[in-house]
Amino acid sequence: VLLIAFSVVAVAHAEVCKPDAQNAFKVRLSIKTALGDNAYAWDANEEYLFKAMVAFAMRRYSSKNTTQISNVLLCNVTDRVSFWFVVTDSTKNVTTVPGSEVEAAIRMNRNRINSAFLLNDKTLQFLKISSTLSPPVEPSIPVWLIVFGVVLCVTVAGIVFLLVSGIQRRKKKNKESSETENLEEKCEVTVTIENGIPCETLDLKAGHINGVCAADDERFTSL
Amino acid sequence: ESLKEDGRPKWDNKFQYILSCIGFAVGLGNVWRFPYLCQIHGGGAFLIPYFIALIFEGIPLLHLELALGQRLRKGSIGAWNTISPYLGGVGVSSWMVSVLVSLYYNTVLTWVMWYFINSFQEPLPWSVCPLNENRTGLNEECYESTAVNYFWYRKTLNITPDVTENGTLQWWLVLCLAACWGIVYLCTIRGIETTGKAIYVTAIFPYLVLTIFLIHGLTLPGATEGLAYLFTPNLNILKNPRVWLDAATQIFFSLSLAFGGLIAFSSYNPPKNDCEKDAVTVAIVNCMTSLYASIPIFSVLGFKATTGYWDCLDRNIISIINKFDLPEQSIMRQNYTTWIRLLNSSHPEKIAELKLKSCDLQEFLDQSASGTGLAFIVFTQAVILMPGSQAWAILFFIMLFSLGLSSMFGNIEGVFTPLLELRIISKSTPKELISGIICLISFLIALCFTLGSGSYWIEIFDSYAASFPLLVIAFFEVIGVAYVYKVKRFSKDVKWMTGRKPNLYWQISWKFISPLLLLIVFVAFVTLQVQKPPSYAAWNPKYVHFPMKEEKVYPPWVLAICMLLAVLPCIFVPLVALLHLIKRMLGSKN
């Protein structure tokens, strides 16, 4: 009798939990991708933990402590590691908890479920349950504005410095030239003159240079 | 201030002068145009027309400009007026082109600066798509194109779908533009006195960064594929005249000829300086830099293509594993093809259901780009894939900024020096004021480029103001010196400056080869331009085939502006000659 009862329950369970069953969800884990060499093997103990996490999620969500680990049924476990699960309701006979409730429960506790398995939203996928996207972290002042401020301050400081030094230099030159103006009358340095004709036009007109105009650096004593 | 006896400022030392010329010639084009041309025109085979154009067009013209400036010791307007008053228009045209280019070139630097200041964030803002309004998914425009495209077209340019829709001023670009013009003002505030100091940094720094990228790039996986793709010569391509035209125009624009900036730079030289050696040095350094820059660029592009290919494979592998519930890591990239064959023979319907994308490395390598597309879309995407992406992004954008800034110095000098010599500005006005006014006016005009349609306008300026007139100016430059001033006289001047007469190569190039080449290039260029109605590619999120760009034709009023930009600088050449003729005739009547 026990055997028959057992097999009846098993058959009932098989009917409830099968791929694409009503209120069933497919789960896919990518343990090797997430953990590399530290990957653990997926065995019955891990399945037990999964059932526990789903039961925990259902309990937290509906705040009634009726969901047991035995209510969570897993089936079709493949090598990928992927499987289907469904949550039954013990209060009613072998019926499944509506998918929307399961989905909401999983969504609420997604973080806890992920961390139990050392995975994240991408490596522990509940197909059909979309994860909420986290809003981007916006600092109070955008970083680029700070960098821009630095660049602008350096530029303005440089400009002000050069302008001020230019003005100071000009003041000093004016003072100096007014002091030494009388002494410099003889040394005419603006344009090299030869017979009243500026040298440069001479060069172009005559087409050849005589030595007088060319060597003007040596002519005048350095001041 | 170091003054020569005639009151003209001079370079602190020869190295500063050479570095300024190199910095002016080496610009953004060396990094983002030459590698692209190499790639689409048969790889290593492109170097053949490139070097031929260099020897017969680039170096003679460069020598001509440097010798001219050094001999006449004046900026472009004064120099050409001295050669012949009828040719004064050539100088005015050069000046005009320098003005137009300075306006839009700094806006490109604004974009570089914007990317630079955004590179300090973790994660990089162009690596993730922002969420949409109700936080249910990613922003639609971003999701359909890529995060990199979204950041460039929406967050940076905030581009309008059409050139006629102006949009509004983008305040972040206005801020960056102000900062860029501030930096340009800071460096050019006293003419070559300040640019000479700044050039040590802006001309040398890019080489450092290129070397760092070279070393890092060669260690990336897929670098060798990229380099092989770039340099594999395809000699058949030489039969296509388009290749020769592109080589000639690339050499020409790469050396920054006909801007008047080189004449301005060499006018500050002592008269007895070996300009022949300088010209050859600058030209060779420019070409070597182009080649040197293409190695890291293509290593990185090869890395990006390989990563894209691997991602494609991985996506397919995951789909197959999920569909067939095979254990993880059972299919690796290496045995992917064997598995596919196996599964196709056993379960063809399931495989067909998956709709696997075909992954072809060649296809990824073929995704080439030049110009802003290379720097702001392709390269930024590659940088995200590298570990430590912030550092690489920062380095890359500082390098681009230095390259562009040193070219800006040449442009500004080309505007500044002739203005100082024109008698409209008195000698007592401080240089700081003149450069300040130039920078302020340029900033205000360049605000147009920060509108929503700004990048379309920059493309227009780049294609029309900075290409066609330069060819015309260069042609008249060579004709003017070779036939009006006469090569014999010019050779004598060069002999006085360098101590030896220019040999037969120079004489023949100046007299026959260069003018002929320029004429051919000019005619071919114009022919190619008029063959099809000028169109542009617009970024329109509402386009049916979005994210492909929409091909649109310019409306008539925009075409009129294009024509104006192309013709306005050239018109000065005959105009000034005519004015002088009229003045002469009126003068002889009295």
Interface residues (C-beta under 8 A of the other chain):
Chain A: R28 S30 I31 K32 T33 T78 D79 R80 V81 S82 L133 P135 P136 V143 W144 V147 F148 V151 L152 T155 V156 G158 I159 L162 L163 G166 R169 R170 V189 T190 V191 T192 E200 L204 G207 H208 I209 D216 D217 F220
Chain B: E1 E5 D6 G7 R73 T82 M113 W114 F116 I117 N118 F120 Q121 V128 P130 L131 R135 T136 G137 L175 C176 A178 A179 G182 I183 Y185 L186 I189 R190 T194 I321 N322 D325 L326 P327 E328 Q329 P430 E432 R489 K492 W496
